[in-house]
Amino acid sequence: MIKKLEITGVHFELDADLKKYVKSKIGKLDKYIPRNSRESAHAEVFLKEAKEKSNKKRTCEVVLYLPNEKITAKETTINMYAAIDIVEAKL
């Protein structure tokens, strides 16, 4: 499990279920990180919702910081949970 995981909601309030879902999906990505890099790895998750109510787009962006590199993945869909799943698959 990635120990340092920052979850930020932009233009909407995060609920406990969504935070738990992000931690379960993105937090488990540490199994793909080399053992010596796991301690210093951390992730920032930005969950964004469109400002306009007519626009139903939701975006999940994850920035994964490793000792010598930074990996970014971003996806926009209608459903926030689907966006999280797609970003997890990309990473």
Backbone bond lengths (Angstrom), bond angles and torsions (degrees), N, CA, C in turn:
res aa  C-N    CA-C-N  psi(-1)  N-CA   C-N-CA  omega(-1)  CA-C   N-CA-C  phi
1 M - - - 1.458 - - 1.530 108.33 -
2 I 1.319 116.08 130.48 1.461 120.20 176.48 1.526 107.43 -67.20
3 K 1.328 116.85 123.70 1.463 120.96 -172.38 1.518 112.91 -74.51
4 K 1.337 117.49 -39.64 1.461 120.35 -178.77 1.523 108.16 -105.49
5 L 1.321 115.43 107.62 1.459 122.42 -177.20 1.523 107.97 -132.51
6 E 1.319 116.90 109.90 1.461 122.08 -178.71 1.523 108.97 -100.67
7 I 1.336 116.60 122.99 1.460 121.76 -178.77 1.523 108.19 -114.59
8 T 1.337 116.70 124.23 1.456 122.16 -177.66 1.522 109.60 -125.23
9 G 1.316 116.58 131.29 1.462 121.75 175.36 1.520 109.54 -101.46
10 V 1.332 116.53 129.99 1.460 122.20 -179.34 1.524 108.14 -112.85
11 H 1.313 117.23 122.15 1.462 125.43 179.00 1.528 113.71 71.10
12 F 1.345 118.60 13.60 1.452 121.19 172.26 1.523 109.30 -162.67
13 E 1.311 115.98 163.08 1.461 122.23 -178.95 1.534 110.04 -91.03
14 L 1.310 115.72 134.20 1.464 120.70 176.81 1.517 110.06 -80.26
15 D 1.320 116.61 136.94 1.455 119.08 174.38 1.534 109.11 -101.82
16 A 1.303 116.51 169.07 1.468 121.69 -175.29 1.523 111.73 -64.29
17 D 1.334 117.58 -36.24 1.467 120.33 -179.29 1.522 111.59 -64.76
18 L 1.328 116.65 -40.92 1.458 120.68 -179.54 1.530 110.63 -67.93
19 K 1.330 117.40 -40.69 1.464 120.85 177.31 1.527 110.85 -62.62
20 K 1.313 116.73 -42.55 1.456 121.47 179.26 1.533 110.65 -63.91
21 Y 1.324 116.97 -39.29 1.458 121.62 179.30 1.531 110.99 -65.13
22 V 1.334 116.39 -43.59 1.467 120.67 178.89 1.529 109.82 -63.07
23 K 1.322 117.32 -44.44 1.468 120.35 179.85 1.522 111.55 -62.00
24 S 1.324 117.20 -38.16 1.459 119.32 -179.06 1.525 111.71 -71.76
25 K 1.330 117.92 -35.79 1.468 121.08 -177.46 1.526 112.21 -83.21
26 I 1.316 117.69 -55.55 1.460 122.00 -174.49 1.530 110.36 -77.44
27 G 1.313 117.47 -33.39 1.457 121.26 -178.83 1.518 113.95 -63.48
28 K 1.312 117.15 -26.81 1.459 120.83 -177.68 1.526 113.17 -84.54
29 L 1.309 118.31 1.68 1.465 121.02 179.93 1.525 112.64 -71.34
30 D 1.324 117.52 -8.42 1.467 119.55 -178.62 1.527 112.69 -65.27
31 K 1.327 117.89 -18.60 1.465 118.91 179.06 1.531 111.83 -68.39
32 Y 1.331 117.32 -14.84 1.461 121.50 177.09 1.530 112.80 -96.34
33 I 1.320 116.51 -3.45 1.459 122.14 -179.20 1.529 108.27 -95.92
34 P 1.334 118.53 137.51 1.473 119.89 177.73 1.535 111.31 -56.15
35 R 1.304 116.39 146.88 1.467 121.88 -175.42 1.525 113.43 -55.93
36 N 1.329 117.12 -40.63 1.463 119.25 -177.27 1.524 112.35 -72.97
37 S 1.320 118.67 -12.19 1.466 121.93 -179.43 1.521 112.94 -102.07
38 R 1.313 118.44 -8.45 1.468 121.40 -173.71 1.522 113.84 -64.61
39 E 1.318 117.78 -35.55 1.467 120.71 -177.69 1.522 112.43 -65.07
40 S 1.322 117.07 -38.27 1.461 119.93 -175.74 1.527 112.71 -93.75
41 A 1.319 118.70 -5.19 1.469 121.21 -179.98 1.525 110.25 -74.41
42 H 1.337 115.81 139.49 1.457 120.18 172.51 1.519 109.42 -148.56
43 A 1.332 115.30 161.20 1.459 120.69 -174.90 1.518 110.34 -131.20
44 E 1.331 115.51 144.41 1.461 122.96 172.48 1.521 107.16 -115.80
45 V 1.321 116.68 128.40 1.458 121.86 -178.94 1.525 107.73 -117.00
46 F 1.334 116.06 124.87 1.456 122.10 178.17 1.518 108.09 -114.34
47 L 1.327 116.34 116.76 1.450 121.85 177.72 1.516 107.36 -107.24
48 K 1.337 116.27 117.00 1.458 121.31 -173.53 1.520 110.53 -119.03
49 E 1.328 114.77 143.58 1.455 121.52 174.93 1.515 107.13 -122.80
50 A 1.333 116.97 142.35 1.460 120.98 -178.90 1.528 110.27 -61.19
51 K 1.328 116.05 143.41 1.465 120.72 -179.59 1.521 111.96 -65.21
52 E 1.332 116.29 -41.83 1.455 120.32 -177.76 1.525 109.85 -75.34
53 K 1.304 116.65 136.86 1.466 120.59 -179.61 1.528 111.17 -71.95
54 S 1.338 117.77 -25.71 1.463 120.42 179.26 1.524 111.27 -73.48
55 N 1.339 116.36 -24.43 1.456 121.92 179.32 1.526 108.15 -92.21
56 K 1.314 117.93 112.97 1.465 122.34 -173.72 1.526 113.48 -96.02
57 K 1.330 117.53 25.13 1.456 119.86 -176.72 1.527 111.60 -82.22
58 R 1.322 114.21 137.59 1.454 121.67 175.87 1.521 108.28 -126.24
59 T 1.330 115.07 137.34 1.459 120.56 -174.28 1.521 109.98 -122.69
60 C 1.316 115.50 137.50 1.461 122.47 173.09 1.522 106.91 -118.92
61 E 1.328 116.02 124.03 1.462 121.48 177.04 1.526 108.05 -126.11
62 V 1.329 115.69 129.00 1.460 121.59 -179.84 1.517 108.44 -121.71
63 V 1.337 115.55 128.97 1.461 121.81 174.30 1.526 106.12 -114.26
64 L 1.330 114.99 116.05 1.457 121.52 -178.32 1.521 108.51 -104.87
65 Y 1.329 116.10 117.13 1.458 122.19 -177.77 1.522 109.35 -97.73
66 L 1.328 115.35 121.50 1.454 122.90 175.93 1.520 107.67 -114.34
67 P 1.335 119.61 168.27 1.470 120.33 -174.96 1.532 115.14 -53.82
68 N 1.317 118.69 -40.53 1.463 119.72 -176.32 1.522 113.88 -117.97
69 E 1.314 118.18 7.90 1.456 119.74 -177.87 1.523 111.84 -157.07
70 K 1.337 113.86 169.82 1.462 121.58 178.99 1.525 106.71 -132.65
71 I 1.327 116.91 128.75 1.460 122.21 -179.62 1.527 108.10 -115.01
72 T 1.334 115.76 130.50 1.454 121.13 -178.58 1.524 109.85 -123.86
73 A 1.333 116.25 137.54 1.459 122.00 174.59 1.523 107.90 -138.00
74 K 1.336 115.71 140.67 1.462 120.57 -176.24 1.520 109.16 -142.45
75 E 1.344 116.30 141.30 1.456 120.88 178.90 1.529 109.62 -147.69
76 T 1.326 116.20 141.40 1.460 122.60 178.07 1.525 109.31 -122.60
77 T 1.328 116.25 124.83 1.461 122.25 177.51 1.519 109.38 -142.90
78 I 1.320 116.40 -175.38 1.465 121.18 177.51 1.525 110.77 -81.22
79 N 1.335 116.62 -31.29 1.460 122.76 -176.22 1.531 109.85 -108.90
80 M 1.323 117.78 128.32 1.461 122.12 -178.30 1.531 111.57 -64.90
81 Y 1.314 117.19 -39.34 1.463 120.57 -179.59 1.532 110.67 -64.47
82 A 1.325 117.27 -38.49 1.470 120.72 177.25 1.519 110.79 -65.82
83 A 1.333 117.21 -38.36 1.464 120.76 178.24 1.527 110.73 -63.17
84 I 1.322 117.52 -40.08 1.464 122.26 178.49 1.530 109.96 -64.13
85 D 1.336 116.88 -43.48 1.467 120.65 178.97 1.518 111.89 -61.52
86 I 1.333 117.45 -42.70 1.457 121.57 -178.25 1.524 110.41 -67.26
87 V 1.332 117.03 -41.21 1.477 120.40 179.17 1.537 109.74 -65.05
88 E 1.309 117.17 -39.03 1.471 119.79 177.22 1.522 110.16 -60.72
89 A 1.325 117.34 -43.23 1.462 120.88 179.33 1.531 111.28 -65.19
90 K 1.325 117.17 -37.53 1.459 120.71 178.44 1.530 111.43 -64.51
91 L 1.317 116.09 -43.27 1.466 119.70 -179.08 1.513 111.02 -70.50
